[in-house]
Amino acid sequence: MKDSEFHALADTIYQHIENVIDKDELDIDCETLGGVMTLTFENGVKFVINRQEPLHQIWLATRENGHHFELRGDKWIDNRQGHELLSWVRLQAKEQGETELPI
């Protein structure tokens, strides 16, 4: 995969997350700066989603752990535990952020 393709795919994920938060008017602060997205939940929990360009991965850091997702087919899959990125963000938002995030 070329770097430009990776960035376009990562941008799509970031934009999708932002759109869901905006559309549903969720009480989640979403800030994106320099390829790093920070989600801050009402209870103070933060998630950091960032691009790892050299590896063509998206990394997710939560209070619980860090996860490295790589594109397999059309899904971003955690290379250690096999979780799909958006499903994992949704589950962790519910468990850690105490927020339903319908992504």
MDAnalysis code that builds the backbone (N, CA, C; Angstrom):
import MDAnalysis as mda
import numpy as np

u = mda.Universe.empty(309, n_residues=103, atom_resindex=np.repeat(np.arange(103), 3), trajectory=True)
u.add_TopologyAttr("name", ["N", "CA", "C"] * 103)
u.add_TopologyAttr("resid", np.arange(1, 104))
u.add_TopologyAttr("resname", ["MET", "LYS", "ASP", "SER", "GLU", "PHE", "HIS", "ALA", "LEU", "ALA", "ASP", "THR", "ILE", "TYR", "GLN", "HIS", "ILE", "GLU", "ASN", "VAL", "ILE", "ASP", "LYS", "ASP", "GLU", "LEU", "ASP", "ILE", "ASP", "CYS", "GLU", "THR", "LEU", "GLY", "GLY", "VAL", "MET", "THR", "LEU", "THR", "PHE", "GLU", "ASN", "GLY", "VAL", "LYS", "PHE", "VAL", "ILE", "ASN", "ARG", "GLN", "GLU", "PRO", "LEU", "HIS", "GLN", "ILE", "TRP", "LEU", "ALA", "THR", "ARG", "GLU", "ASN", "GLY", "HIS", "HIS", "PHE", "GLU", "LEU", "ARG", "GLY", "ASP", "LYS", "TRP", "ILE", "ASP", "ASN", "ARG", "GLN", "GLY", "HIS", "GLU", "LEU", "LEU", "SER", "TRP", "VAL", "ARG", "LEU", "GLN", "ALA", "LYS", "GLU", "GLN", "GLY", "GLU", "THR", "GLU", "LEU", "PRO", "ILE"])
u.atoms.positions = np.array([
    [0.849, -1.169, 0.000],
    [0.000, 0.000, 0.000],
    [0.899, 1.238, 0.000],
    [0.515, 2.207, -0.768],
    [1.252, 3.472, -0.807],
    [0.845, 4.323, 0.397],
    [1.753, 5.198, 0.820],
    [1.463, 6.079, 1.952],
    [0.206, 6.908, 1.705],
    [0.025, 7.399, 0.487],
    [-1.146, 8.233, 0.185],
    [-2.442, 7.445, 0.356],
    [-2.437, 6.164, -0.021],
    [-3.614, 5.324, 0.158],
    [-3.885, 5.092, 1.651],
    [-2.817, 4.841, 2.404],
    [-2.957, 4.658, 3.847],
    [-3.588, 5.894, 4.487],
    [-3.089, 7.078, 4.128],
    [-3.628, 8.311, 4.713],
    [-5.099, 8.501, 4.355],
    [-5.466, 8.194, 3.131],
    [-6.865, 8.326, 2.719],
    [-7.757, 7.376, 3.524],
    [-7.302, 6.152, 3.727],
    [-8.075, 5.181, 4.499],
    [-8.185, 5.596, 5.970],
    [-7.085, 6.059, 6.540],
    [-7.112, 6.527, 7.931],
    [-8.013, 7.748, 8.069],
    [-7.940, 8.662, 7.109],
    [-8.817, 9.841, 7.138],
    [-10.286, 9.436, 7.131],
    [-10.612, 8.399, 6.379],
    [-11.994, 7.919, 6.310],
    [-12.461, 7.430, 7.682],
    [-11.610, 6.698, 8.381],
    [-11.951, 6.217, 9.728],
    [-12.144, 7.405, 10.672],
    [-11.197, 8.335, 10.660],
    [-11.289, 9.504, 11.540],
    [-12.576, 10.281, 11.272],
    [-12.868, 10.508, 9.986],
    [-14.046, 11.283, 9.617],
    [-15.322, 10.562, 10.038],
    [-15.343, 9.261, 9.898],
    [-16.510, 8.483, 10.309],
    [-16.767, 8.648, 11.813],
    [-15.734, 8.537, 12.602],
    [-15.881, 8.686, 14.057],
    [-16.388, 10.086, 14.391],
    [-15.793, 11.101, 13.784],
    [-16.232, 12.485, 14.032],
    [-17.685, 12.691, 13.622],
    [-18.061, 12.147, 12.463],
    [-19.438, 12.315, 11.978],
    [-20.446, 11.695, 12.928],
    [-20.149, 10.522, 13.458],
    [-21.058, 9.861, 14.401],
    [-21.207, 10.701, 15.670],
    [-20.103, 11.203, 16.181],
    [-20.148, 12.025, 17.395],
    [-20.971, 13.283, 17.151],
    [-20.743, 13.940, 16.005],
    [-21.478, 15.174, 15.685],
    [-22.958, 14.897, 15.425],
    [-23.240, 13.869, 14.634],
    [-24.625, 13.563, 14.245],
    [-25.480, 13.227, 15.458],
    [-24.932, 12.443, 16.349],
    [-25.694, 12.015, 17.527],
    [-25.536, 12.970, 18.700],
    [-24.814, 14.059, 18.497],
    [-24.608, 15.075, 19.529],
    [-24.167, 14.453, 20.852],
    [-23.177, 13.576, 20.747],
    [-22.663, 12.886, 21.931],
    [-21.769, 13.808, 22.743],
    [-21.738, 13.576, 24.040],
    [-20.912, 14.389, 24.930],
    [-19.492, 13.809, 24.973],
    [-18.846, 13.844, 23.809],
    [-17.464, 13.388, 23.656],
    [-16.706, 14.509, 22.975],
    [-15.632, 14.950, 23.583],
    [-14.776, 15.951, 22.955],
    [-13.865, 15.228, 21.974],
    [-13.912, 15.627, 20.727],
    [-13.120, 14.995, 19.672],
    [-12.187, 16.035, 19.068],
    [-10.889, 15.792, 19.202],
    [-9.892, 16.726, 18.671],
    [-8.908, 15.944, 17.805],
    [-8.688, 16.459, 16.597],
    [-7.725, 15.837, 15.702],
    [-6.656, 16.861, 15.366],
    [-5.408, 16.457, 15.568],
    [-4.287, 17.343, 15.304],
    [-3.105, 16.512, 14.826],
    [-2.625, 16.798, 13.630],
    [-1.436, 16.128, 13.112],
    [-1.547, 14.616, 13.027],
    [-2.708, 14.117, 12.630],
    [-2.871, 12.677, 12.492],
    [-3.170, 11.948, 13.787],
    [-3.394, 12.701, 14.864],
    [-3.725, 12.108, 16.156],
    [-5.122, 12.586, 16.555],
    [-6.003, 11.626, 16.802],
    [-7.359, 11.941, 17.259],
    [-7.451, 11.593, 18.742],
    [-7.941, 12.541, 19.524],
    [-8.143, 12.313, 20.944],
    [-9.632, 12.424, 21.239],
    [-10.176, 11.388, 21.842],
    [-11.565, 11.381, 22.275],
    [-11.566, 11.472, 23.794],
    [-12.239, 12.476, 24.320],
    [-12.339, 12.647, 25.765],
    [-13.801, 12.514, 26.153],
    [-14.081, 11.538, 26.993],
    [-15.441, 11.245, 27.407],
    [-15.813, 12.080, 28.630],
    [-17.098, 12.166, 28.879],
    [-17.598, 12.988, 29.983],
    [-16.999, 12.574, 31.325],
    [-16.687, 11.285, 31.496],
    [-16.126, 10.818, 32.770],
    [-14.606, 11.012, 32.857],
    [-14.018, 11.689, 31.850],
    [-12.596, 11.996, 31.872],
    [-11.703, 10.990, 31.158],
    [-12.246, 9.845, 30.782],
    [-11.463, 8.829, 30.066],
    [-11.099, 9.368, 28.684],
    [-9.855, 9.090, 28.276],
    [-9.385, 9.522, 26.963],
    [-8.942, 8.322, 26.136],
    [-9.271, 8.392, 24.851],
    [-8.744, 7.453, 23.864],
    [-7.888, 8.260, 22.909],
    [-6.775, 7.689, 22.493],
    [-5.921, 8.326, 21.484],
    [-5.822, 7.376, 20.303],
    [-6.178, 7.888, 19.141],
    [-6.101, 7.121, 17.899],
    [-5.083, 7.830, 17.022],
    [-4.063, 7.088, 16.601],
    [-3.062, 7.740, 15.755],
    [-2.570, 6.815, 14.660],
    [-2.032, 7.442, 13.644],
    [-1.514, 6.722, 12.484],
    [-0.054, 6.377, 12.708],
    [0.298, 5.200, 12.312],
    [1.695, 4.786, 12.300],
    [2.058, 4.560, 10.833],
    [2.442, 5.655, 10.192],
    [2.678, 5.626, 8.746],
    [3.713, 4.588, 8.320],
    [4.859, 4.475, 8.994],
    [5.848, 3.499, 8.525],
    [5.315, 2.069, 8.500],
    [4.379, 1.757, 9.406],
    [3.825, 0.405, 9.502],
    [2.475, 0.273, 8.799],
    [1.932, 1.407, 8.359],
    [0.581, 1.453, 7.787],
    [-0.430, 0.839, 8.746],
    [-0.349, 1.287, 9.996],
    [-1.254, 0.826, 11.042],
    [-1.942, 2.023, 11.693],
    [-3.070, 1.746, 12.314],
    [-3.754, 2.709, 13.173],
    [-3.647, 2.157, 14.590],
    [-3.159, 2.982, 15.503],
    [-3.001, 2.555, 16.885],
    [-4.077, 3.217, 17.733],
    [-4.585, 2.452, 18.684],
    [-5.585, 2.941, 19.625],
    [-5.049, 2.735, 21.030],
    [-4.974, 3.810, 21.785],
    [-4.581, 3.724, 23.193],
    [-5.803, 4.049, 24.037],
    [-6.125, 3.144, 24.956],
    [-7.212, 3.357, 25.907],
    [-6.630, 3.202, 27.303],
    [-7.457, 3.442, 28.285],
    [-7.013, 3.278, 29.675],
    [-6.562, 1.842, 29.923],
    [-7.200, 0.911, 29.240],
    [-6.926, -0.505, 29.432],
    [-5.631, -0.969, 28.769],
    [-5.394, -0.526, 27.515],
    [-4.290, -1.103, 26.757],
    [-4.095, -0.339, 25.449],
    [-3.048, -0.714, 24.733],
    [-2.813, -0.193, 23.398],
    [-3.053, -1.295, 22.378],
    [-3.578, -0.915, 21.226],
    [-3.892, -1.880, 20.180],
    [-3.371, -1.365, 18.844],
    [-2.881, -2.280, 18.035],
    [-2.330, -1.949, 16.722],
    [-3.191, -2.610, 15.660],
    [-3.806, -1.802, 14.814],
    [-4.721, -2.301, 13.794],
    [-4.085, -2.170, 12.416],
    [-4.219, -3.242, 11.625],
    [-3.727, -3.215, 10.258],
    [-4.861, -3.605, 9.328],
    [-4.801, -3.098, 8.121],
    [-5.862, -3.356, 7.157],
    [-5.774, -4.786, 6.651],
    [-6.885, -5.507, 6.819],
    [-7.020, -6.871, 6.291],
    [-8.311, -6.885, 5.488],
    [-8.165, -6.972, 4.199],
    [-9.334, -6.843, 3.335],
    [-9.831, -5.416, 3.408],
    [-11.043, -5.230, 3.920],
    [-11.587, -3.876, 4.065],
    [-11.812, -3.492, 5.523],
    [-11.209, -4.227, 6.445],
    [-11.379, -3.952, 7.876],
    [-10.023, -3.761, 8.557],
    [-10.035, -2.891, 9.570],
    [-8.849, -2.674, 10.384],
    [-8.905, -3.648, 11.556],
    [-7.939, -4.578, 11.618],
    [-7.958, -5.667, 12.590],
    [-6.736, -5.556, 13.512],
    [-6.994, -5.709, 14.820],
    [-5.926, -5.708, 15.825],
    [-5.016, -6.906, 15.556],
    [-3.732, -6.631, 15.397],
    [-2.809, -7.706, 15.012],
    [-2.440, -8.641, 16.167],
    [-2.916, -8.384, 17.381],
    [-2.656, -9.299, 18.500],
    [-3.900, -10.055, 18.943],
    [-5.026, -9.374, 18.988],
    [-6.224, -10.001, 19.548],
    [-7.334, -10.219, 18.526],
    [-7.193, -9.668, 17.331],
    [-8.164, -9.899, 16.273],
    [-9.416, -9.043, 16.308],
    [-9.456, -8.017, 17.168],
    [-10.617, -7.132, 17.235],
    [-10.664, -6.235, 15.997],
    [-11.877, -5.908, 15.561],
    [-12.064, -4.934, 14.475],
    [-12.097, -3.545, 15.110],
    [-11.440, -2.588, 14.482],
    [-11.230, -1.255, 15.072],
    [-12.515, -0.585, 15.542],
    [-13.474, -0.375, 14.657],
    [-14.665, 0.377, 15.057],
    [-15.485, -0.370, 16.110],
    [-15.569, -1.682, 15.990],
    [-16.277, -2.465, 17.011],
    [-15.586, -2.348, 18.363],
    [-14.265, -2.355, 18.354],
    [-13.506, -2.258, 19.598],
    [-13.647, -0.870, 20.226],
    [-13.621, 0.170, 19.400],
    [-13.818, 1.526, 19.918],
    [-15.202, 1.628, 20.548],
    [-16.215, 1.078, 19.881],
    [-17.583, 1.112, 20.410],
    [-17.666, 0.395, 21.766],
    [-17.083, -0.795, 21.853],
    [-17.119, -1.564, 23.100],
    [-16.375, -0.836, 24.216],
    [-15.199, -0.318, 23.919],
    [-14.417, 0.370, 24.952],
    [-15.054, 1.694, 25.360],
    [-15.731, 2.369, 24.423],
    [-16.446, 3.603, 24.765],
    [-17.547, 3.293, 25.779],
    [-18.206, 2.169, 25.591],
    [-19.268, 1.778, 26.522],
    [-18.685, 1.379, 27.875],
    [-17.642, 0.545, 27.851],
    [-17.081, 0.035, 29.103],
    [-16.271, 1.078, 29.861],
    [-15.429, 1.796, 29.166],
    [-14.547, 2.743, 29.846],
    [-15.107, 4.159, 29.871],
    [-15.673, 4.594, 28.745],
    [-16.177, 5.959, 28.641],
    [-17.616, 6.118, 29.081],
    [-18.269, 4.976, 29.390],
    [-19.659, 4.978, 29.847],
    [-20.564, 5.716, 28.866],
    [-20.306, 5.512, 27.567],
    [-21.025, 6.202, 26.502],
    [-21.330, 5.234, 25.368],
    [-22.561, 5.272, 24.870],
    [-22.922, 4.501, 23.689],
    [-22.434, 5.274, 22.464],
    [-21.544, 4.685, 21.723],
    [-20.978, 5.292, 20.521],
    [-21.384, 4.403, 19.343],
    [-22.433, 4.785, 18.614],
    [-22.992, 3.910, 17.577],
    [-22.197, 3.912, 16.264],
    [-20.984, 3.388, 16.321],
    [-20.186, 3.322, 15.095],
    [-20.089, 1.896, 14.598],
])
